Amino acid sequence: MSIEIFRPPAVIGESHARPDALGKVTGTTAYPADRIEAGMLHGAVVFAHRPTARILEIDTAAVESMPGVVAVLTARDVPFNAFGLIEHDQPVLVAIGDEVRYAGDKVALVVADSPDIASNAAGALFVRYEELPPVLDPERAMRADAPLVHAGHDSNVLIHVPIRKGDVEAAFAEADLVLEGVFATTWQEHAYLQPEAGTAWVDDDGKLVIETAGQWLHEDRRQIAAMLELNEPDVIVRYNAIGGAFGGREDLSIQHLLALAAWKLRDRFPRRKVALQWSREESMTGHHKRHPMRIECRWAAKRDGTVTGVRSRIVADGGAYASTSAEVMKCAAVFATGCYEIPNIETDGYVAYTNNIPSGAFRGFGAPQTQFAAESMMTRLALALDLDPAEMRRRNIYREGSLEPTGQPLPAGVSALPVLEAAIAEAESRWPELRSEPLPPHVRRGYGLASGIKNVGYSFGYPDNATATVELFGRGEIERAIVRVGAAEVGQGTHLAMRQIATGVLGIGTSLIEMITDDSGEAPNAGSASASRLTLLAGGAVHAAATDALERYRGSEDTHVVATANFRPPATTTLDPVTGAGRPNFCYGYVAQAVAVDVDTLTGNVTVRAVVSAHDVGQAINRQQVEGQIEGCLAQALGYTLLENFIVRDGQVLTPHFSTYLLPTALDMPLDIYPVILELADPIGPFGARGMAEMPLVPFAPAVAAAIHDAVGVWLSDLPFTPERVLSALVENESGVFAFITDSVGEG
């Protein structure tokens, strides 16, 4: 009996050049700030600049009388003064009598004839506050006697996520080894290339138009329409070129402020656009960050390396508003034991409201924080048991049919082990050359390994879906096609991937396909550019719509055929509030990394010399883009691990500039990056594809931690691994590595 092997069309997997590449490289591409023109009105935000206080008075008269100022908008100008991606708990503008909850809260919006006038007027606005005691530590915030960040809540606990599987106490009692660990991560800034900017106006049809950058056209429109109490079709959101996002544009930042100004001034200034552009400092203090987390855990194992039980307690600082904190913590709790089947698990995840900057979506969405702890513990267990860390992982790693912590079998397509083996094989072929390189006496080289898992798509019962429309034109043969899909291009190459998927179905050249993607009134809702979901979800919708359109075209004599498809993946469920039982996700991506690092024992500086990053992408739609995503994400992972120390003290951001918040440059990147791409087709993805853009961030920090330990014998548990922390660990290390090397250098 012969077996037919599925082979995707030739265009699938080809490294087609991106249509937007030339404009971005030459500077001709128009980003939101490039759309700001002479003659526009300009807005400036009045920030609270204090972690908490009650507003007693806002005196607008003096500012309103300033030459060039046309309006000072406050909470009284907002029809529905609340917004939020999941909970409407954040005020558009804080009202008199209400409380400021973090330093970046917005108090007023000044609109003037020029940016300078608006900025100066915003700085002159008189606001009288009653200072209140802030709550800034999440552990303190969860105590019963802590001041409430939100007065209407019973406590500052935003969410508690419990997960219970098996009998942890019995596992600890029967284990041959029990290790404890405490890990801490900090905030991370998205640091996208272009800070927030945009324009807004009311068009001749009376529709409110906002041109900006974001991650979800239709969700931005929904929140803006609700705020202004308008019908959603009367609001049009358009995305210009988007200078990066990484989760940082999921929450509204300036979109709703632009909309408010344009709508309120429509009669006084018909057809005159309003512009708003934040400085880098405003951006870094005004939008959400990655969640800081503290993870306390105990891991139990048998002598043969079988992990038998894990107990974890996770506390995250959610900051002042809910954003996506509840969903982030659910993911963090599910991934607290990594990609390993462990029979006994007890996890408690908490998010606390504080008066710090809000935390929200960021590439990895909770997985990097808790898997930093999980992967570090796997390596520590292995070394304590005198086992190879690679073999320790092999013995415990997920396989097809494994039960995840929530008690359900993993979705089909489990490739954690093949990905691990691919990373190990590639590293074994690369490391001998590195091992032979001579090093200065004060530099030690080490090698580390880690695995990772991250969901693809929305989770926990959310009805994830995406819609696309495909139109075909031509007599006898397809002469051109239009693909409509409201999917944000935030730099990841989604629009080209959608074009290639359509080409793969229709069998026509990519140049014959027109993409309509960036207008909420023209393109159907494909959901957010987040959760590594667009290739699978939006791509699935494009694939289905193109297939339907092609079938209709072939079966008729029409010269214009239209087909719309809504792609829905398998359903997920909410988690049981007591045990955490449920089906959290419909698809996972798997990753494994091996790294080589050099540790300078005189300065504490850690240099990542080489990285192997292995991924199962199901099917690479555009191989070059997959490799680009791996390399770009590794840059962000390196920053998170070694450099990006976002500091908040007394509720104030102390690192609001790139002079104090350090990002990796080309000189910080590894000399060698080896992407390894596996294509083990996903059962539900278009041509077998699954998302992968977040995955390289997940195991990088623990791989580097393991490599540092291999090099100099110290474990680092707090991110980032700054030179100060490395030196401190070396000084405290009882092995005497630091003293030995210092003496050797001194003798030389």
N, C-alpha and C positions, 0 to 999 in steps of 0.2 A: 504494500500500500504506500503510495507516494504522499508526502506531506507538503502542502503548499506553504511556502514561507512568504509572509507579507513583506513587500518592499515598497516604500513610499515613492511618490513621483520624484523625478530627478531634482526638481527645484527645491524639494524639502531636504535641508541639510547643506545646501549651497551657501557660500559666503557672499551673498549679494551685497553690493555697496549700498550704504544708507542714503536715501534721497536727500536727507537733511544735512548730510555731512559737510558738503562744500560751503553752504551758507553759514554754518556754525564755525567752520575753520576760518573763513574769510571775514567774518563779522557782519555779514549782510542779513543774517537771520534776525527777525524782530522779536525781542523779548518784551515783557510788559512795560518795562521802563523806557524802551525804545519807542513806545507808542505815545509817550507824553509829548505834547506839542505846545507851541506858543499859543497863548490865548486861553488856555484851560484854567479853570479854578484849581486850587491846590489845597489839600487837607493836611493837617498836622494833629497828631494825637497828644492829648494831655494824659500822661501816665501818673499813677498814684505815687510811685517811688517810696513806698513804705509797705511793710508786709501785712499790716492790718490796722484799721482805724475806721471810725465812723465819720462820714461826711456830714458836717453841720451846715455848711454854706458854700455855694458856688456863685460868685459875683461876676456875671458876664458883662455888665454894663461898660466897664472901662475898656475891655478888649473889643467889644462890639463897636465902640466909637473910634477905634484906631483906623487910620487911613489904609485902605486896601482890604480890610477885613469885611467879609460879606455875611458871615454867620458863625455863631458858636452853638453847636448842637450838644445837648445834654440828654439825660435819661428821659426827660419829659417829652422829647421829640421822637421817642421810639415807641411805636404802637404796641409791640410785644417785646419787652425788654429782657429776653432770655434766649440763649442758644446753646447748642452742644451736639456733638456727633451722636451720642447715645442718650444722655440726660441733658435736658435744658436747664442746667444749673449755673450757667455763667452769664452775667449781665453783659449786654452790649456796651452800656455805659453805666457806671455805678451812680445810683440816685442819691439825692440828699436824704439823709436818715438811714441809708443802708451802709453796709460794711464793705470796705476794701478787704480783699482776702490775700492778695499778694502784690508785690511791688510793680508788677506789670499790668495790673488792672487799669482799664481805660476809664477816665473820668469825663472827658469831653473831647469833641472833635471841632477844631477851628478850621474854617474854610476861608481862603483869602485869594487875592489876585496873583500871588507869587509864592513859591516855596519859602523864601526867606521871611516874608511877612507872616505867613502862617506859622512858621517855627517860632519866630520872636513873640507872636501873639500868644501861642500856646504856653511859652515860658512865662508870660506875664499874667496868665489867668489866676485870679485869687480863689483859692479853695481853703476853707477852714476845716481842720480835722480834729477829732477827739481820738487821741492815741489809745490803742487797746493792747493788752498783753498778747503777743504772738505765740503760737505753738509751732515749733520748728523741727522737733525730733519726732520721727514716726512712732517710736516706742513710747515716748511721753504722750504723744497725741492719743494713743489708744487707751490710756488710763482713764478711769471713770471721773477723775477730778480735773481732767484737762479742759481748757476752754474749747468750746465748739467752734469749728471753722464755719460750719453751716448751722445756724441757730435752729432750724427746723428738724434737724436730725437727732436721733437718740445718742449717737456717739460719733467719733471721728473715724470709725472703721468703715471704710467704703465698701469693702467686701472681704469675706472670709471664705476661702476655698479649701474644703477638706477632701482628702482622698484616702480611702481605706481599702486595703487589699490584704487578705491573709491575716496572720498573727505575728506582728513585729516582735513582741516580747519573747515569744517562743523562738523566733529566729535568732535573737540576740543571745538567748540562753544556750542555744545549741551550737553557736558559731565557734570556730577556732580562732577567729580574729575579729575584733570590733575596733574600728577607728573613728575618731571624731574630727570634724573640721568646721571652721568658721570662715566664711568668705564674704567679701564686701565689694560692691561695685558702686560707681558714682554716676552722676548725670553725664549725658553726652549730647553735644550740640550737633544738629543736622548739617550745618555749615554748607548749605547748597550755594552754588556759585552766585545766583542773583537773589539778593534780599527781596522781601515782599514788595510788590508794586502793582499798579493797575489803573484803569480808567473806568468811568461809568457815566451813563447818560440815559435820558429817556428819548426814544426814537419817535419818528413822525406818527407811528401807529400807537403811541402811548405805552409801549413796552419798555421796561427797565432793562438796560443792557449793561453787563459787567464784563470787561475784558481783563483777565488777570492770569494767574497760574495756580493750579491746584491739582488734586489727585482724583476728584470725582465730580464731574460736571453736575450731575443730577442731584447729588446730595448737597452741594453748595447751593443750588437753586432752591431745594426744599427748605433749607434753613433760612435763606434770605426771604423767601416768600412768606414763611411763618412769622418772621420778625416784623415785616411790613404789612402783614395781614392782606397779602395779595394772592391771587390765584397763581399756581405754579407756571402755567403757560404764559402768563404776563411778565415773567422774569426770564431773561435769556442770559446764560452764562457762557462765555467763550474763553477758551484758553489760547493765549499766544504761546510762543515757544517757552518751554518750562526749563529753567536752569537748575534742575535737580529737585528732589523732594525727600525721598528716604523715609516717608512717614510724617515729615515735618509740615506738609501741606494738607494733611488729612483734616485737621481742625481749621475752622475759619480763623483768619488773622486780620486781614484788612478788607476781605471781600464784602462783608456785611457793612463795614464802615463806609466804603465807597458807595454801596447801594443806598444807604441811609442818606448820605449827602446829596446824591443825584436826585433821589425821589423827593426829598424835602425842598430842594431848590428848583424843581422843574418848572414852576410857574414864574419865578423871578428871573430865571436864566434859561429860557427855552433853548434847547439844542446846544447849550454850552457844557462841555464835558468837565468832569471832576477827576483830578488825578491825585494819587497818594503813593508815596514811595518811602519806605523805611530805610534808615541808615543801618549799617551792620550792627551797631550797638542796640538800636531799637529792635532789630530782628532777634538778636541773641537774648534780650530780656523780655521780649513780647510774645514768643511762641513756645510751645511745650518742648520737653526734652525726653531722652531715654530715662526709664525709671532707675533710680538708685535702689539697690537691694542688698539686704544682709541675709545670708543663708547659713543657718546652723544645721549640721547634719551628723548622723551616725550611720556608718555602713558596716554590715556584718558579712563575713565570708567564711567558707570552708577552706581547709588546707589545699584542696585541689583547685581553688580559684573561683568556685561557684559563689556568686553573691546571693545571700539568702534573705537579707532584710535591709531596709533603709528607712530611717526616720528623718524628716526634714521640717524645718520651720523657716518660712520665708517672710520677710517683712519688707515691703516696698513703700517708698515715699511717693504718694500720688500727687502731692502738691495741693493747690487750692481748689481744683475742679476735677470732675470725674473723667472727662475726655474718654479714652479707651482703657482706663486702668483696670476695670473689672475683667475685660477680655484678655488683657495682657497677663494678669495674674492667673487666670485659668490656664493659659498656655504655659506659663512659668511652672505652675504646679504639676501639670501633666508631664512636663519635660524634666522634672527635678531628679529623675532617675535615668535621664539620658535615653539612649536607644537600646536598652537592655531589658530582658525579661527577668523580672525579679518577683518572686512569689509573695513576698510580704512587704507592704509599703504603708507608711503612715506619713502623710504630708499635710501640713497646714500652711496655707498661703494667706497673707494679710496685705491689704493696701490701706494706708492711713491717709486721711486728709491732713495737710499741714498748711502753713502760711508760706510755703516755699513755692517756687515756680512750678506750674503744673507739669506732670509727666504724662506721656501719651505714646502714640505709635512711633516706633523707630525700627528700622531694618532688623529683623530677627524677632521682634515682638515678644520679649520675655524669654526666648530660648537661649540667647547668649549668656544671660546672667546665671540662670540655674544650671546650665550645662558647663559653665566654667567650674562650678562646684562639683558636679557629677563626674566629669571627665578627670578632674584633678584627683578625686577620691579613687577612681578606678586605677589610676597610675600609682597612687600611694599604696593602695591595697596590694597591687601586684608586686611592688618592690618589697613591701613588708613580708610577703609570702615567698619571696625569692623566685618570682615568676616573671617571664617576659611580659611587659605591658600589652604587646600585640596578642599574645596567647590568652591573656586574661580577658581581653575583649572578645576574642573568638568564642570563648566558652560561654559568654553571657549575652551576646548580641542578638538582636531581633532576627527572627526568621519567619518565613511564611507561616501564618497561623498563630504566631505568638500573641499572648494576651497583653494588652497595654495596661497601665496602672488603673484605668477605669473599668477593667474587667472584660472588655470586648476584644475580639480578634482584630488585629491590625487590618486596615484596608489592603486588598490584594496589590501585589507589586512591591513586596518588601525586598529591598536590595541593600540593606545595611552591610551584610557580610561581603558580597562582591565588591562593593565600594571600598570597604576596608582593605580587602586583599589587593585591589588595584593600587591604592595609595602605598601600601607596604612594598609591593613589587616595584613601583616606580622609584620609591625612595632607595631601595636596595641597589638599584641600578645607578643612582646618582650619588649616593653618599660616599662610596669609596674614593672618588676624586676629591671630595671635600676633606675627607680624613687625612689625605696626604699633603694638604696645603700647610706650609709652615706658618706658625703664629708667633707673635711677640710673647715673651714670658708672662706678661700680665693679662693676656687674653686667653680665655678658655672657651672652647667650642663644645656645644651640647646638642643633643637631638631629642625631639619629642614627637609624640603621636597622640591624636585624639579623633574621635568620631562625633557625629552629630546627626540630629533629626529636626525637622521643622515642618509644620503643616503647610499645605498648599490650599489656599481658599479659606473662606469664612468658616467658623466653627460653632459648636455648642448650640445647635438648633436654628441658627440663622438660615433662612431660606435662600442660600446663595444661588445666583443665576446671572445670566448675561444675555442680551438681545442684540441681534445684528440683522441688517437688511442688505440684500444683494439685488442689484438691478442689472439685467443683461440687455444689450442693444445689438441689433444686427439682423440681416436677412440671409438666411441659409447658414451662416456661421457667425460666431460671436465677434463683433467688431470692437466692442469696449464694454467695460463693466464698472459699476459704482458699488463700493462697499461702504455702508454706513454703520459705524460702531463707535459709541461714545466711550472711548478708552484713552486715558491720558497718556501722552508720550512724555515721560519725565526724564528721558535720556537713555532708557533701557532698550529702545529699538522695537517697541511693540507694534508700531504702525507698519514697519517693514515685515515683521513676523506675520501680521494679519494679511498683508499683501501676498506673501509667499504661500500662506495656507489657502487663500482664495485661488491663487494660481495653480496650486497643486490639485485642487478639485476641478477647476474649469478648464485647465489645459491651455491657457492663453498666456502670452507674455506679461510680465509684471508691469511693463510700460503701458499696457492697455487697461490697467485698473486704476480708477480714481478713488482715493480714500477721503471720506467725510467723517471726521472724528472729533472735532473741537468745538462744537456748537450744540448746546442742550436742546435747541429748537430744531436741529437738523439731524442729529445722530441719536439713535435709541440708547437706552441705559445699559451699559456693559459693566457697571459697578466700578469699584475703586481700583486705582493702580497701587495695590497693596496686597499683602499676603501671598506674594509670588503667584497670583491667580490669573493674570490676564492671558498668558499664553494658553493655559488650559481652558479657562472659562470663556473669555472673549473669543479665543481661537476656536473653541468648540462651537460657539454660536455662528461665527463666520463660516466654518466648515459645514454646519447643518444648513445654513441659509443658502450657501453656494450650491450645495448638493440638491436642495429643493428647487432652486432657480434653474439649474441645469436640466433637471428632469422635466420641468414645465416647458423649458425652451425646446427641448428635443421632441416633445410631444405635441407641439403646436406650430402654427405658422405665424405666430405673433413676432413682431420685431422689437418688442419691449416687454420684458418679463420681470416681475418683482416678487421676491420671496422674503419673508421675515421669519426668523427662528429664535426661539428662546431656549437656551441651553441650561439644563438643570442637572447638577451632579447628584449622586446618592445623598439621601438625607442624613443629617447629623441630629444629635439630641442634646438637650440640656443635661447638665450633670446633676445627679442626685444631691440635694443640699446636705445630706449627712455623710454619705459614703463616697460621693464623687463618681458613682457608677454612671455609665452612659457611653454613647458613641460620639466622641468629641470631634472627629475629623473624617473626611472622605478620601484624603490623599496625603501622603507624606513625601518629602524629599529627603534624601540621605546623602551624607557627605563624610569624608575622612581626610585628614590632613597630617602630613609629616613636615616638620620644620627643623632647620638647622640654625642655631643662633650663636653669636659670639658675645661673651660677657667680658667687658673691660673691668677688671677688679680694682683698678685705681680710681675710675670715675663712676662706676656703677652703670655705665651706658650699655644697653643691650641692642645689638644689631642683628636683625634677621637676615641671615645670609642666603637662605634658599627655602622655598615652600613648594611642596607637592600638595595640590588640592584636587581630590577626586570626587566626581559627582555622577549620579545617575540622573540624566535629564529626560529619560523616556525616549525622546527623539529630539535631536537638535534641529530646530527649524532653520536656524542660521548659525552655523558653527562659529563663525568669527564673533558674532554677538554673544554667544555663550562664553567664549574665552574672554571677551571684554568684560562681561559681567563678573567673572571669576576674578580677574585682575583688579577691576575697580572696587569690588567688595573687599578684597584683601587689603587694599589701601585703607579703607575705612576700618577694617578689623585691626590693622596695625596701629592706627591712631588710637582706637579704643583701648588697646592692650598696653601701649607704651607711652603715649604722649598726651592724650586729651584729658586733662585734669580740670574739669569744669567745677569751679568752686562757688558755693553759695554760703554766705555767712550772715547770720542775723537777718535772713530773708532777702539779702541783697546779692546780686550776681557780681562777683569780684573779677570775673574773667570775661568781660563783654567785648573784647577786641582780639584779633588774631595775634597781637603782640604778647598777649598773656595766655590766650587759649591756643595751644600749639597744635597745628595740623601737620600730618606727614607731607613732605615734599618728595620730589623725584629722588633726591639724595637719601631719603630714609627708606626707600623701597628696597626689597631684596634684589640682589643682582640676578637671581634666577628664580623664575616662577614657572612651575610645570603643571599646567592644567591637564587633568585626566578626565575624559568624558566617556561615560558609559551610556549606552542607549538600549536599556531594557524597557521595552514599550510599556507605558502605563495603560491599564485597561480602559480608561475613560477619556484619555486625552486625544486631541486631534492628531492623527498620524502617530499616536502613542506618546505625544509630548507631555511633559509636566514642567511646572515652574521650578526655577532654581536660583533666582537672583539674590535671595537672602542667605542662602545656605553657607557661603564661605565665611560669614561672620560668626557662625555658631561655635565651631570647635577651635578657633584660632587661639584665643587666650589660653585655654588649658594646654594646648600643644606647646605654646611658648613657655608656659610655666614649667612643663615637664622638661623642656630643653634646657631652661636655666638651671633646674635642679640637676640635670645630667652633667651640666658644665661645671657648676661650683657647689653643688650639694645643699642648696637652700631652697625652701619652698616659699613662694610668694602667694599670698591669699587675698590681697587687696589690689583692685585695679584703680588706675593704671600702674604698670611696673616702672615707675619713674626712677631715675638714677639714685635719688635719695633713698627710696625704699630698698633698692637692690643693695646699696652700700650698708644700710642699717641691718639688713638680713645677713650680710657677710660678716659684719662686726659681731653680731650675736651668735653666729654659727659656731658650735662647739668643735667642729671638725678642724678648725684652724686653717682653712683654705686661705682666708684673707691674709692672715699673719704670715703664712708660708710664702705667698706670692710677693707680699710687700718686702719681706726680708730678702728674697731672691733678687728683686729689682734693685733694692738698696745696695746689695753686694756687688751688682754689676756696675 
